[in-house]
Amino acid sequence: MQRRTASAQTRRSLGRALSGDKSGARKQYQDFLALWQRADPNIPVLQQAKSEYAKLQ
């Protein structure tokens, strides 16, 4: 997945959260994190997604 695509996906997740659709945001983040489960944990977009997902729990 390209960085631009990953950033877009995390922005959609954040947008859902900000609009009040927390269950939709959680689903978006879960999908993203599932795709990135084997990625280097030090990748900034992955760290950001994990942090934002944790706030929705």
N, C-alpha and C positions, 0 to 999 in steps of 0.2 A: 504494500500500500504506500502510495506516495505521501510525503509530508503534507502537501496541500489538501489531499483527500482526508487525511487523518485530522487535520485542523478543522476542516469543514464539518466533519462528523462530531467532533467535540463541541463545536459552536452550536450545532443543532441541538445537542443534548442540553447545553447550557441554556439555550433559548427556550426549550420546553420547560426547564426548571424555573426560569424567570417568569414565564407566563402562567405558572401555577400547575403545570402538568407534570407533577413530580413522578408519577408512575411511568409516564412516557419517557421522561428523562432517565429514570433508572434503567428502563429497558434499553434505551439507546446506549448508555454507558456500558451495560452488561454485554451488549453485542460487540461494542468496540473493544472492551477488555478481553472478550473471548478470542477475538481475532489477533490480539496482541499478546496473548498469554505466554508465548515463547520469546518475545522480544527482549532486548536488553533493557533492564529496569531503569537504566539511567537516561533513557530518551526523554527529553523534556515534555513532549506532548503526552506521553504515557504517564509520566509523573503527575502532570496537570489533571488528566482524566481520572486517575485514581484518587487524587485529592478531592476533586469535585464530586465524584461518586460517593466518597465517604461522607461528605456533608449531607447527602440525600438520605442516608441510612437512619 
